[in-house]
Amino acid sequence: MSQKLVTKKNRKVKRLRTLYPDVRCKVFYQRDYLHLLVKYGLEEPDASVDHVVPTRIPGPPVVLDLGQEADAS
């Protein structure tokens, strides 16, 4: 996607958030769309755009509690 179009999209979202702060929105870029296609099996990863499609689809963050001992028994 052209940087000019990405900038335009970001500007629109910024204005939306300014005018309607209670409305939540998420911006999807082309790489996000391609990740979803691969994640749900709608398209195979393309080798020519290997830099666009990640090898690992990010999931929810893993929370570690370092305050507790590993062996509690």
Buried (B, 14 or more C-beta within 10 A) or exposed (E): EEEEEEEEBEEEEEEEEEEEEEEEEEEEEEBEEBBEBBBEEEEEBEEEEEEEBBEEEEEEEEEEEEEEEEEEE
